Amino acid sequence: MTSSQTAPWWQAAVIYQVYPRSFADSDGDGIGDLPGLIDRLPAIASLGVDGLWLTPFQPSPQVDQGYDVSDYCDVDPTFGTLADFDRLLAHAHALGLRILVDLVPNHCSSQHPLFRQAISAGPGSASRDWFHFADGRGENGELPPNNWRSVFGGLAWDRAAPGSQTDRQWYLHLFSAGQPDWNWRNPAVGDLFEEVLRFWFDRGADGVRIDVAHGLYKAEGLPDTAFSGGVIDGLRSNPQVSDQEPVHTVYRRWRRLADGYEPKRLLVGEVNLEPRRAWRYTRPDELHQAFAFAFVHLGWNAEAWAAVGTELERTRQLSGVPPTWALENHDIVRTVTRFGGGERGRARARAALLAMLGLPGPAYLYQGQELGLPEVDVPEAARVDPAWRRGGLCRDGARVPLPWTVDAAGAHGFSPPGATQAPWLPVPADWGDHAMERQRGDAGSARQLAVSALRLRKDLLRTGVFRADDGAQWRVDEGGCLICRRSGGVTVAVAMGDVPVRLPPGELLICSRPAQEPGWLAPDTAAWLLGG
């Protein structure tokens, strides 16, 4: 392995995930956009992160807030124009920030021209081979082709032409009915997405985050599955719809393409699988990174953290690629709420953020995580998540627009003064308590802890104390103290029990809360130590 000084930029990078429709609204229509993001780029750069991952901003009917793409090579007018994207890229690069574009290759929008053409062309046409169309079962094709369930709840199939006496076919959608799955066994699909990658890489994008990267291929013949439950956890419960062996040929092809650019482009996958399967996606000729989903979903439990950390260390040794750490994203409950809520949840979220930034490997922060934002209980009448409508699971609470100012005007600075439209999701009355404006000047705020940790992380990487190829040893000490010791000599300690615990030996570098007593770590507190 190479040293930190010569390793690729992403190997120990911290990437900030931007959910554009909730980041900054420049024109007062209640929806965030690229010009608003451009205006706020200095605030991201001041955190000390290395780049941004933008969730989808391409043309879309917004059935699933952009993850139903109707044109992979343009910008939805809701968010701006391609010229705005080019300006964003130029401003970000001038600030030292890389840009990752979200790519959605498992499915598209039912409004995509190729899908609309397939519907019109009818059964047996070459157009339908771009997607998964199959004859229905039953005397008149009134039953779906198999028993697969949608991730969002309900059937994974809809009729291609409801009410038709001649078209008995159904189409597959592992998410909403507005998101038909591509048929990756058709070589034309692979050619299409290679063109999409080249489009964004040629424009200067520094990489892509790949949605449902373990999906793509479905079992040949589309057989029934033994799974009979409701909502599928990340597709893992149905082995027929994900982690099929041919998917690795896709990423080998993409890796050759990405490595052909100068500088090389980053490929990071949403691989929602157990570590024992997920590591295979980061073999030397495949993806550069894959999110450690076993870590993303952890609660506040030292034994669980140690077990997952130990398993991820084993997979690091197999692949040679460090885990890609994350604790929040646009699909899961925010850590403040997930870790208990209230003051204790806030303390735990701070500790978890500090702990994550001290682990060996790259890390991803979700917008608002640095502010310690809690999950919002969005009123049912205001919910727009298709997963809520189909399966009763709502992700809107982690997607509420960011609070920039203490003053309530413009939804706490999300929209400009005098905005004519309310935010696309309602903003809580107390949202200003978490505002960027308030936290920026508060040395004890969650944001300033993140800034301090990121600054220290860069210093330790620069001096070689943190190395890109560090391994880690995990254990749980008395009192529920989680210990992760990096091979480079830095120890991360997290008091996850109900009593104060003794700090392990070493020089205290940073702590998520002021120490109440020298040599001790209060409950729900994390620290980094050097040596010992």
Kinemage of the C-alpha trace (Angstrom):
@kinemage 1
@onewidth
@group {chain A} dominant
@subgroup {mainchain}
@vectorlist {calphas} color= white
{ca met a 1} P 0.000 0.000 0.000
{ca thr a 2} L 1.101 3.559 -0.568
{ca ser a 3} L 1.659 6.161 2.106
{ca ser a 4} L -0.784 8.977 2.828
{ca gln a 5} L 1.389 11.393 0.874
{ca thr a 6} L 1.134 9.403 -2.388
{ca ala a 7} L -2.255 7.724 -1.978
{ca pro a 8} L -5.190 8.885 -4.132
{ca trp a 9} L -6.905 11.985 -2.736
{ca trp a 10} L -10.028 10.029 -1.793
{ca gln a 11} L -8.371 7.332 0.297
{ca ala a 12} L -8.616 9.373 3.508
{ca ala a 13} L -10.929 12.154 2.302
{ca val a 14} L -14.017 13.531 4.025
{ca ile a 15} L -16.898 14.142 1.609
{ca tyr a 16} L -19.924 16.311 2.420
{ca gln a 17} L -23.226 15.028 1.048
{ca val a 18} L -25.469 17.766 -0.338
{ca tyr a 19} L -29.186 17.149 -0.819
{ca pro a 20} L -29.709 20.058 -3.242
{ca arg a 21} L -33.460 20.556 -2.805
{ca ser a 22} L -32.925 21.122 0.929
{ca phe a 23} L -29.617 23.001 0.940
{ca ala a 24} L -30.207 26.563 -0.289
{ca asp a 25} L -33.025 28.106 -2.342
{ca ser a 26} L -31.842 31.042 -4.480
{ca asp a 27} L -35.085 32.012 -6.235
{ca gly a 28} L -37.732 31.707 -3.517
{ca asp a 29} L -39.680 28.790 -4.979
{ca gly a 30} L -39.178 26.722 -1.799
{ca ile a 31} L -36.778 24.232 -3.402
{ca gly a 32} L -32.993 24.356 -3.120
{ca asp a 33} L -31.019 24.731 -6.348
{ca leu a 34} L -27.529 24.861 -7.820
{ca pro a 35} L -27.206 28.690 -7.702
{ca gly a 36} L -28.108 28.542 -4.004
{ca leu a 37} L -25.454 25.887 -3.470
{ca ile a 38} L -22.874 28.006 -5.312
{ca asp a 39} L -23.593 30.931 -2.996
{ca arg a 40} L -23.109 28.710 0.066
{ca leu a 41} L -19.990 26.857 -1.115
{ca pro a 42} L -17.692 28.906 1.157
{ca ala a 43} L -19.616 27.599 4.181
{ca ile a 44} L -18.872 24.026 3.102
{ca ala a 45} L -15.238 24.804 2.356
{ca ser a 46} L -14.846 26.410 5.794
{ca leu a 47} L -15.676 23.079 7.420
{ca gly a 48} L -12.465 21.606 6.045
{ca val a 49} L -13.961 18.797 3.938
{ca asp a 50} L -12.408 17.583 0.687
{ca gly a 51} L -15.396 17.398 -1.614
{ca leu a 52} L -19.152 17.221 -2.177
{ca trp a 53} L -21.463 14.431 -3.248
{ca leu a 54} L -24.601 15.863 -4.862
{ca thr a 55} L -27.749 13.746 -4.785
{ca pro a 56} L -29.575 13.735 -8.149
{ca phe a 57} L -30.192 17.072 -9.840
{ca gln a 58} L -30.855 15.650 -13.315
{ca pro a 59} L -34.247 16.009 -15.059
{ca ser a 60} L -36.886 14.014 -13.195
{ca pro a 61} L -40.623 14.007 -12.436
{ca gln a 62} L -39.476 13.948 -8.771
{ca val a 63} L -41.559 10.913 -7.831
{ca asp a 64} L -38.628 9.852 -5.619
{ca gln a 65} L -37.020 13.298 -5.264
{ca gly a 66} L -34.709 12.868 -8.233
{ca tyr a 67} L -33.889 9.172 -8.023
{ca asp a 68} L -36.308 8.697 -10.935
{ca val a 69} L -34.151 10.141 -13.727
{ca ser a 70} L -35.673 10.973 -17.110
{ca asp a 71} L -32.458 12.391 -18.671
{ca tyr a 72} L -29.052 11.421 -17.292
{ca cys a 73} L -27.134 14.164 -19.114
{ca asp a 74} L -28.801 17.420 -18.150
{ca val a 75} L -29.973 19.475 -15.156
{ca asp a 76} L -33.600 19.644 -14.045
{ca pro a 77} L -34.926 23.208 -14.441
{ca thr a 78} L -35.976 23.024 -10.786
{ca phe a 79} L -32.277 23.085 -9.891
{ca gly a 80} L -30.866 25.233 -12.687
{ca thr a 81} L -29.014 24.584 -15.934
{ca leu a 82} L -25.908 22.824 -17.203
{ca ala a 83} L -24.239 26.248 -17.169
{ca asp a 84} L -25.029 26.416 -13.437
{ca phe a 85} L -23.426 23.016 -12.969
{ca asp a 86} L -20.321 24.192 -14.802
{ca arg a 87} L -20.188 27.296 -12.579
{ca leu a 88} L -20.594 25.097 -9.505
{ca leu a 89} L -17.736 22.890 -10.627
{ca ala a 90} L -15.464 25.859 -11.285
{ca his a 91} L -16.237 27.523 -7.930
{ca ala a 92} L -15.816 24.263 -6.027
{ca his a 93} L -12.480 23.511 -7.656
{ca ala a 94} L -11.288 27.039 -6.912
{ca leu a 95} L -12.068 26.349 -3.235
{ca gly a 96} L -10.245 23.004 -3.321
{ca leu a 97} L -13.435 20.929 -3.300
{ca arg a 98} L -14.086 17.943 -5.562
{ca ile a 99} L -17.563 17.185 -6.942
{ca leu a 100} L -19.207 13.751 -7.095
{ca val a 101} L -22.337 13.292 -9.220
{ca asp a 102} L -25.009 10.799 -8.171
{ca leu a 103} L -25.541 8.114 -10.823
{ca val a 104} L -28.697 5.961 -10.764
{ca pro a 105} L -28.065 2.893 -12.973
{ca asn a 106} L -30.510 0.386 -11.464
{ca his a 107} L -33.651 2.203 -12.600
{ca cys a 108} L -34.859 5.339 -14.348
{ca ser a 109} L -38.090 7.316 -14.540
{ca ser a 110} L -41.192 5.951 -16.215
{ca gln a 111} L -40.991 9.212 -18.192
{ca his a 112} L -37.568 8.312 -19.652
{ca pro a 113} L -37.897 8.340 -23.461
{ca leu a 114} L -36.678 4.751 -23.748
{ca phe a 115} L -39.293 3.485 -21.299
{ca arg a 116} L -42.082 5.431 -22.957
{ca gln a 117} L -40.969 3.970 -26.272
{ca ala a 118} L -41.008 0.478 -24.748
{ca ile a 119} L -44.565 0.921 -23.492
{ca ser a 120} L -45.713 2.117 -26.922
{ca ala a 121} L -43.867 -0.591 -28.859
{ca gly a 122} L -45.687 -3.425 -27.146
{ca pro a 123} L -44.847 -7.044 -26.273
{ca gly a 124} L -42.043 -8.753 -28.169
{ca ser a 125} L -40.429 -5.499 -29.329
{ca ala a 126} L -36.723 -4.799 -29.044
{ca ser a 127} L -37.618 -1.658 -27.096
{ca arg a 128} L -38.952 -3.732 -24.205
{ca asp a 129} L -35.638 -5.548 -23.871
{ca trp a 130} L -34.165 -2.393 -22.318
{ca phe a 131} L -36.270 -3.137 -19.212
{ca his a 132} L -37.766 -6.120 -17.425
{ca phe a 133} L -41.112 -6.836 -19.071
{ca ala a 134} L -42.710 -10.235 -18.493
{ca asp a 135} L -46.054 -11.861 -19.138
{ca gly a 136} L -48.411 -11.978 -16.195
{ca arg a 137} L -49.521 -15.233 -14.662
{ca gly a 138} L -53.125 -16.376 -14.415
{ca glu a 139} L -55.663 -17.042 -17.117
{ca asn a 140} L -55.595 -13.490 -18.444
{ca gly a 141} L -52.224 -12.321 -17.156
{ca glu a 142} L -53.909 -10.700 -14.186
{ca leu a 143} L -51.225 -11.867 -11.720
{ca pro a 144} L -47.647 -10.522 -11.546
{ca pro a 145} L -44.853 -12.583 -13.132
{ca asn a 146} L -43.364 -13.511 -9.737
{ca asn a 147} L -43.691 -12.759 -6.031
{ca trp a 148} L -41.056 -10.023 -5.725
{ca arg a 149} L -41.807 -7.093 -3.447
{ca ser a 150} L -40.853 -3.459 -3.835
{ca val a 151} L -38.361 -1.869 -1.459
{ca phe a 152} L -41.040 0.784 -0.882
{ca gly a 153} L -43.720 -1.806 -0.083
{ca gly a 154} L -46.269 -3.608 -2.232
{ca leu a 155} L -45.667 -5.472 -5.476
{ca ala a 156} L -42.493 -4.905 -7.499
{ca trp a 157} L -44.586 -5.120 -10.682
{ca asp a 158} L -47.125 -2.935 -12.483
{ca arg a 159} L -49.124 -3.600 -15.652
{ca ala a 160} L -47.582 -2.158 -18.785
{ca ala a 161} L -51.009 -1.341 -20.228
{ca pro a 162} L -53.729 -1.656 -17.590
{ca gly a 163} L -57.017 -2.811 -19.067
{ca ser a 164} L -55.482 -3.970 -22.355
{ca gln a 165} L -56.812 -7.260 -23.766
{ca thr a 166} L -53.678 -7.828 -25.859
{ca asp a 167} L -50.823 -6.632 -23.666
{ca arg a 168} L -50.526 -9.119 -20.782
{ca gln a 169} L -47.095 -7.848 -19.703
{ca trp a 170} L -45.955 -6.306 -16.456
{ca tyr a 171} L -42.808 -4.263 -15.820
{ca leu a 172} L -40.419 -4.570 -12.865
{ca his a 173} L -39.797 -1.697 -10.451
{ca leu a 174} L -37.927 -2.520 -7.252
{ca phe a 175} L -38.794 0.964 -5.967
{ca ser a 176} L -41.858 3.031 -6.943
{ca ala a 177} L -43.990 2.322 -10.005
{ca gly a 178} L -42.427 5.462 -11.506
{ca gln a 179} L -38.953 3.829 -11.432
{ca pro a 180} L -38.692 0.908 -13.883
{ca asp a 181} L -35.568 -1.241 -13.578
{ca trp a 182} L -33.105 -1.369 -16.464
{ca asn a 183} L -32.328 -4.796 -17.951
{ca trp a 184} L -28.573 -4.997 -17.598
{ca arg a 185} L -28.471 -8.282 -19.498
{ca asn a 186} L -29.056 -6.165 -22.606
{ca pro a 187} L -25.573 -4.902 -23.665
{ca ala a 188} L -27.093 -1.664 -24.920
{ca val a 189} L -27.791 -0.636 -21.301
{ca gly a 190} L -24.092 -0.906 -20.451
{ca asp a 191} L -23.176 1.156 -23.494
{ca leu a 192} L -25.704 3.831 -22.494
{ca phe a 193} L -24.237 4.234 -19.023
{ca glu a 194} L -20.683 4.366 -20.284
{ca glu a 195} L -21.776 7.374 -22.349
{ca val a 196} L -23.345 8.907 -19.227
{ca leu a 197} L -20.134 8.471 -17.244
{ca arg a 198} L -18.094 10.056 -20.004
{ca phe a 199} L -20.510 12.992 -20.188
{ca trp a 200} L -19.987 13.976 -16.548
{ca phe a 201} L -16.292 13.091 -16.413
{ca asp a 202} L -15.618 15.105 -19.572
{ca arg a 203} L -17.340 18.094 -17.955
{ca gly a 204} L -14.896 17.834 -15.047
{ca ala a 205} L -16.812 15.908 -12.380
{ca asp a 206} L -14.334 14.226 -10.045
{ca gly a 207} L -16.303 11.018 -9.618
{ca val a 208} L -19.673 9.394 -9.147
{ca arg a 209} L -21.629 7.899 -6.280
{ca ile a 210} L -23.484 4.868 -7.633
{ca asp a 211} L -27.015 4.324 -6.364
{ca val a 212} L -28.030 0.701 -5.554
{ca ala a 213} L -24.643 -0.423 -6.842
{ca his a 214} L -25.262 -4.033 -5.802
{ca gly a 215} L -28.532 -4.169 -7.769
{ca leu a 216} L -28.471 -3.875 -11.570
{ca tyr a 217} L -28.621 -7.574 -12.502
{ca lys a 218} L -31.572 -9.791 -11.610
{ca ala a 219} L -31.566 -13.592 -11.527
{ca glu a 220} L -32.056 -15.103 -14.969
{ca gly a 221} L -35.616 -16.195 -15.588
{ca leu a 222} L -36.902 -13.888 -12.804
{ca pro a 223} L -37.768 -16.789 -10.435
{ca asp a 224} L -39.870 -16.497 -7.278
{ca thr a 225} L -38.039 -15.794 -4.049
{ca ala a 226} L -38.495 -17.467 -0.674
{ca phe a 227} L -38.797 -13.991 0.868
{ca ser a 228} L -42.385 -13.228 1.805
{ca gly a 229} L -42.151 -10.153 4.037
{ca gly a 230} L -43.004 -6.518 3.435
{ca val a 231} L -40.457 -3.786 2.839
{ca ile a 232} L -37.093 -5.218 1.817
{ca asp a 233} L -34.051 -4.002 3.743
{ca gly a 234} L -31.826 -2.624 1.014
{ca leu a 235} L -32.727 -5.550 -1.303
{ca arg a 236} L -30.680 -7.901 0.888
{ca ser a 237} L -33.691 -10.022 1.788
{ca asn a 238} L -34.259 -11.108 -1.829
{ca pro a 239} L -31.154 -12.736 -3.306
{ca gln a 240} L -32.782 -12.812 -6.747
{ca val a 241} L -32.636 -9.031 -7.233
{ca ser a 242} L -29.123 -8.041 -6.140
{ca asp a 243} L -25.496 -9.113 -5.767
{ca gln a 244} L -25.618 -11.169 -8.957
{ca glu a 245} L -22.142 -12.088 -10.187
{ca pro a 246} L -22.310 -10.259 -13.577
{ca val a 247} L -22.532 -6.904 -11.767
{ca his a 248} L -18.782 -7.044 -11.201
{ca thr a 249} L -18.147 -6.924 -14.958
{ca val a 250} L -19.869 -3.528 -14.995
{ca tyr a 251} L -17.547 -2.060 -12.407
{ca arg a 252} L -14.436 -3.483 -14.037
{ca arg a 253} L -15.485 -1.696 -17.208
{ca trp a 254} L -16.195 1.529 -15.328
{ca arg a 255} L -12.899 1.307 -13.446
{ca arg a 256} L -10.961 1.134 -16.706
{ca leu a 257} L -12.882 4.188 -17.901
{ca ala a 258} L -12.378 6.161 -14.658
{ca asp a 259} L -8.671 5.334 -14.495
{ca gly a 260} L -8.237 6.553 -18.056
{ca tyr a 261} L -8.824 10.162 -16.989
{ca glu a 262} L -6.166 12.471 -15.595
{ca pro a 263} L -6.649 12.908 -12.733
{ca lys a 264} L -8.412 9.600 -12.178
{ca arg a 265} L -12.099 9.727 -11.331
{ca leu a 266} L -13.573 8.236 -8.149
{ca leu a 267} L -16.179 5.439 -8.130
{ca val a 268} L -18.033 4.995 -4.831
{ca gly a 269} L -20.858 2.515 -4.489
{ca glu a 270} L -23.978 2.267 -2.386
{ca val a 271} L -23.443 -1.418 -1.652
{ca asn a 272} L -26.022 -2.291 0.974
{ca leu a 273} L -24.715 -5.767 1.762
{ca glu a 274} L -23.069 -7.494 4.687
{ca pro a 275} L -19.295 -6.812 4.861
{ca arg a 276} L -18.492 -10.406 3.862
{ca arg a 277} L -20.112 -9.705 0.467
{ca ala a 278} L -19.626 -5.957 0.114
{ca trp a 279} L -15.801 -6.061 0.114
{ca arg a 280} L -15.813 -7.833 -3.254
{ca tyr a 281} L -17.004 -4.618 -4.891
{ca thr a 282} L -13.738 -2.879 -3.970
{ca arg a 283} L -11.324 -5.415 -5.397
{ca pro a 284} L -8.363 -3.724 -7.166
{ca asp a 285} L -10.077 -3.532 -10.562
{ca glu a 286} L -13.572 -2.518 -9.375
{ca leu a 287} L -14.929 0.368 -7.236
{ca his a 288} L -12.592 2.585 -5.239
{ca gln a 289} L -15.001 2.819 -2.293
{ca ala a 290} L -18.179 1.185 -0.988
{ca phe a 291} L -20.111 2.539 1.975
{ca ala a 292} L -19.813 0.439 5.128
{ca phe a 293} L -23.560 -0.023 5.566
{ca ala a 294} L -23.173 -2.272 8.581
{ca phe a 295} L -21.737 0.833 10.280
{ca val a 296} L -24.306 3.307 8.889
{ca his a 297} L -27.172 1.541 10.663
{ca leu a 298} L -25.570 1.112 14.096
{ca gly a 299} L -27.315 2.205 17.273
{ca trp a 300} L -25.574 3.313 20.479
{ca asn a 301} L -24.001 0.042 21.586
{ca ala a 302} L -20.295 -0.532 22.193
{ca glu a 303} L -20.359 -4.273 21.530
{ca ala a 304} L -22.136 -3.773 18.190
{ca trp a 305} L -19.664 -1.075 17.112
{ca ala a 306} L -16.701 -3.293 18.042
{ca ala a 307} L -18.149 -6.312 16.237
{ca val a 308} L -18.811 -4.363 13.047
{ca gly a 309} L -15.439 -2.608 13.251
{ca thr a 310} L -13.635 -5.936 13.636
{ca glu a 311} L -15.479 -7.411 10.656
{ca leu a 312} L -14.702 -4.356 8.525
{ca glu a 313} L -11.035 -4.631 9.472
{ca arg a 314} L -11.051 -8.224 8.229
{ca thr a 315} L -12.529 -7.118 4.904
{ca arg a 316} L -9.932 -4.315 4.664
{ca gln a 317} L -7.245 -6.959 4.859
{ca leu a 318} L -8.944 -8.902 2.048
{ca ser a 319} L -9.472 -5.992 -0.351
{ca gly a 320} L -6.668 -3.644 0.688
{ca val a 321} L -9.273 -0.844 0.748
{ca pro a 322} L -10.184 0.895 4.025
{ca pro a 323} L -13.851 1.082 5.029
{ca thr a 324} L -15.853 4.090 3.859
{ca trp a 325} L -17.450 5.426 7.036
{ca ala a 326} L -20.814 7.188 7.323
{ca leu a 327} L -23.378 7.570 10.091
{ca glu a 328} L -26.032 9.602 8.297
{ca asn a 329} L -27.476 10.061 4.831
{ca his a 330} L -30.723 11.143 3.193
{ca asp a 331} L -32.333 7.722 3.710
{ca ile a 332} L -31.904 7.078 7.437
{ca val a 333} L -32.916 8.634 10.748
{ca arg a 334} L -30.492 11.311 11.951
{ca thr a 335} L -28.106 10.252 14.702
{ca val a 336} L -29.364 12.736 17.312
{ca thr a 337} L -32.733 10.987 17.211
{ca arg a 338} L -31.429 7.486 16.472
{ca phe a 339} L -29.153 7.643 19.521
{ca gly a 340} L -31.917 8.600 21.948
{ca gly a 341} L -32.972 12.166 21.205
{ca gly a 342} L -32.861 15.174 23.504
{ca glu a 343} L -29.688 16.321 25.227
{ca arg a 344} L -28.328 12.798 25.467
{ca gly a 345} L -28.943 12.156 21.777
{ca arg a 346} L -27.104 15.380 20.931
{ca ala a 347} L -24.120 14.379 23.075
{ca arg a 348} L -24.005 10.932 21.516
{ca ala a 349} L -24.258 12.328 17.979
{ca arg a 350} L -21.300 14.651 18.688
{ca ala a 351} L -19.300 11.752 20.103
{ca ala a 352} L -20.168 9.513 17.162
{ca leu a 353} L -19.142 12.172 14.648
{ca leu a 354} L -15.794 12.686 16.359
{ca ala a 355} L -15.258 8.928 16.595
{ca met a 356} L -16.024 8.395 12.904
{ca leu a 357} L -13.595 11.113 11.814
{ca gly a 358} L -10.870 9.369 13.828
{ca leu a 359} L -11.263 5.994 12.133
{ca pro a 360} L -8.885 4.888 9.343
{ca gly a 361} L -10.283 5.526 5.891
{ca pro a 362} L -12.565 8.000 4.100
{ca ala a 363} L -15.704 9.415 5.733
{ca tyr a 364} L -18.938 10.999 4.504
{ca leu a 365} L -20.934 13.681 6.346
{ca tyr a 366} L -24.564 14.389 5.529
{ca gln a 367} L -25.631 18.033 5.361
{ca gly a 368} L -26.829 19.200 8.775
{ca gln a 369} L -24.972 16.438 10.604
{ca glu a 370} L -22.344 19.012 11.504
{ca leu a 371} L -25.122 21.121 13.039
{ca gly a 372} L -26.428 18.271 15.177
{ca leu a 373} L -29.834 18.394 13.485
{ca pro a 374} L -32.439 15.976 14.869
{ca glu a 375} L -34.930 13.996 12.809
{ca val a 376} L -38.091 16.021 12.168
{ca asp a 377} L -41.519 14.488 12.647
{ca val a 378} L -43.008 15.817 9.416
{ca pro a 379} L -46.827 16.059 9.613
{ca glu a 380} L -48.455 13.256 7.653
{ca ala a 381} L -50.281 15.671 5.357
{ca ala a 382} L -46.951 17.215 4.305
{ca arg a 383} L -45.054 13.975 3.637
{ca val a 384} L -43.961 13.334 0.056
{ca asp a 385} L -41.728 10.257 0.336
{ca pro a 386} L -43.049 7.459 -1.919
{ca ala a 387} L -41.785 4.942 0.647
{ca trp a 388} L -44.311 6.445 3.085
{ca arg a 389} L -47.204 6.178 0.675
{ca arg a 390} L -46.426 2.595 -0.357
{ca gly a 391} L -44.867 1.051 2.756
{ca gly a 392} L -45.297 3.333 5.762
{ca leu a 393} L -41.603 4.233 6.034
{ca cys a 394} L -40.901 7.989 5.826
{ca arg a 395} L -37.475 9.484 5.059
{ca asp a 396} L -38.661 13.100 4.885
{ca gly a 397} L -37.573 13.806 8.465
{ca ala a 398} L -33.901 13.748 7.471
{ca arg a 399} L -34.506 15.926 4.410
{ca val a 400} L -35.981 19.099 5.937
{ca pro a 401} L -34.301 22.280 4.578
{ca leu a 402} L -31.217 23.510 6.430
{ca pro a 403} L -31.394 26.412 8.906
{ca trp a 404} L -28.871 29.098 7.991
{ca thr a 405} L -30.008 32.020 10.158
{ca val a 406} L -31.476 32.468 13.626
{ca asp a 407} L -34.083 34.826 12.219
{ca ala a 408} L -37.118 32.976 10.829
{ca ala a 409} L -37.281 34.995 7.601
{ca gly a 410} L -37.030 32.848 4.483
{ca ala a 411} L -37.348 29.635 6.524
{ca his a 412} L -34.268 30.587 8.573
{ca gly a 413} L -32.286 31.685 5.548
{ca phe a 414} L -32.991 28.662 3.368
{ca ser a 415} L -34.930 30.900 0.948
{ca pro a 416} L -34.259 34.577 0.144
{ca pro a 417} L -36.200 37.342 1.916
{ca gly a 418} L -39.652 37.786 0.451
{ca ala a 419} L -39.817 34.228 -0.930
{ca thr a 420} L -43.206 33.538 -2.459
{ca gln a 421} L -43.311 29.804 -1.767
{ca ala a 422} L -42.985 27.870 1.485
{ca pro a 423} L -40.202 25.258 1.661
{ca trp a 424} L -41.051 21.944 0.003
{ca leu a 425} L -41.031 20.371 3.485
{ca pro a 426} L -42.189 22.341 6.547
{ca val a 427} L -39.482 23.790 8.788
{ca pro a 428} L -39.884 23.400 12.589
{ca ala a 429} L -40.527 26.508 14.675
{ca asp a 430} L -37.311 25.983 16.676
{ca trp a 431} L -35.106 25.360 13.625
{ca gly a 432} L -33.223 28.606 14.223
{ca asp a 433} L -31.801 27.129 17.440
{ca his a 434} L -29.613 24.919 15.235
{ca ala a 435} L -28.741 27.589 12.670
{ca met a 436} L -25.352 27.770 10.991
{ca glu a 437} L -25.207 31.470 11.916
{ca arg a 438} L -25.545 30.671 15.634
{ca gln a 439} L -23.122 27.756 15.671
{ca arg a 440} L -20.380 29.420 13.680
{ca gly a 441} L -19.585 31.785 16.557
{ca asp a 442} L -20.003 29.242 19.364
{ca ala a 443} L -16.808 27.439 20.345
{ca gly a 444} L -18.852 24.711 22.034
{ca ser a 445} L -21.217 24.048 19.130
{ca ala a 446} L -21.519 20.845 17.131
{ca arg a 447} L -20.294 22.660 14.029
{ca gln a 448} L -17.166 23.967 15.698
{ca leu a 449} L -16.384 20.478 17.016
{ca ala a 450} L -16.594 19.206 13.436
{ca val a 451} L -14.323 22.029 12.220
{ca ser a 452} L -11.757 21.313 14.945
{ca ala a 453} L -11.810 17.572 14.266
{ca leu a 454} L -11.422 18.034 10.520
{ca arg a 455} L -8.556 20.478 11.009
{ca leu a 456} L -6.799 18.081 13.388
{ca arg a 457} L -7.427 15.170 11.020
{ca lys a 458} L -5.715 17.046 8.186
{ca asp a 459} L -2.763 17.900 10.443
{ca leu a 460} L -2.364 14.259 11.469
{ca leu a 461} L -2.575 13.105 7.851
{ca arg a 462} L -0.033 15.721 6.809
{ca thr a 463} L 2.454 14.641 9.464
{ca gly a 464} L 1.884 10.925 8.822
{ca val a 465} L 0.333 10.147 12.207
{ca phe a 466} L -2.861 9.182 10.364
{ca arg a 467} L -2.056 6.975 7.374
{ca ala a 468} L -4.335 5.930 4.561
{ca asp a 469} L -3.326 2.306 5.075
{ca asp a 470} L -3.831 2.189 8.867
{ca gly a 471} L -5.490 -0.908 10.233
{ca ala a 472} L -7.540 -0.947 13.429
{ca gln a 473} L -7.986 -3.083 16.524
{ca trp a 474} L -11.361 -2.915 18.278
{ca arg a 475} L -12.405 -3.852 21.804
{ca val a 476} L -14.799 -2.904 24.591
{ca asp a 477} L -13.315 -2.038 27.988
{ca glu a 478} L -14.931 -1.935 31.395
{ca gly a 479} L -17.888 0.428 31.713
{ca gly a 480} L -18.841 0.133 28.045
{ca cys a 481} L -15.865 2.084 26.684
{ca leu a 482} L -15.377 1.401 22.982
{ca ile a 483} L -11.711 1.410 21.949
{ca cys a 484} L -10.425 1.550 18.385
{ca arg a 485} L -6.636 1.696 18.113
{ca arg a 486} L -5.199 2.597 14.729
{ca ser a 487} L -1.969 0.892 13.715
{ca gly a 488} L -0.408 4.350 13.376
{ca gly a 489} L -0.730 4.947 17.134
{ca val a 490} L -3.940 6.979 17.505
{ca thr a 491} L -6.682 5.600 19.746
{ca val a 492} L -10.357 6.514 19.496
{ca ala a 493} L -12.246 6.031 22.771
{ca val a 494} L -16.022 6.378 23.185
{ca ala a 495} L -17.785 6.107 26.553
{ca met a 496} L -20.954 4.303 25.489
{ca gly a 497} L -22.080 3.153 28.927
{ca asp a 498} L -23.790 4.963 31.781
{ca val a 499} L -20.730 5.648 33.956
{ca pro a 500} L -17.497 7.629 33.535
{ca val a 501} L -14.574 5.520 32.283
{ca arg a 502} L -10.827 5.889 32.520
{ca leu a 503} L -9.153 7.203 29.409
{ca pro a 504} L -6.682 4.770 27.851
{ca pro a 505} L -3.014 5.819 27.986
{ca gly a 506} L -1.830 8.531 25.621
{ca glu a 507} L -1.843 12.258 24.910
{ca leu a 508} L -5.388 13.642 24.688
{ca leu a 509} L -5.783 15.295 21.273
{ca ile a 510} L -9.478 16.210 21.184
{ca cys a 511} L -12.642 15.446 23.119
{ca ser a 512} L -16.298 15.776 22.067
{ca arg a 513} L -17.116 17.535 25.369
{ca pro a 514} L -14.900 19.260 27.940
{ca ala a 515} L -13.384 16.727 30.353
{ca gln a 516} L -15.121 16.774 33.737
{ca glu a 517} L -12.144 15.197 35.462
{ca pro a 518} L -8.586 14.662 34.130
{ca gly a 519} L -7.993 11.103 32.984
{ca trp a 520} L -11.708 10.267 32.784
{ca leu a 521} L -14.251 10.212 29.981
{ca ala a 522} L -17.853 11.114 30.796
{ca pro a 523} L -20.696 8.977 29.399
{ca asp a 524} L -21.636 9.738 25.790
{ca thr a 525} L -18.271 11.339 25.074
{ca ala a 526} L -15.513 10.500 22.581
{ca ala a 527} L -11.809 11.336 22.470
{ca trp a 528} L -8.710 10.842 20.330
{ca leu a 529} L -5.425 9.983 22.026
{ca leu a 530} L -1.896 9.667 20.651
{ca gly a 531} L 0.620 7.065 21.804
{ca gly a 532} L 0.305 5.161 25.019
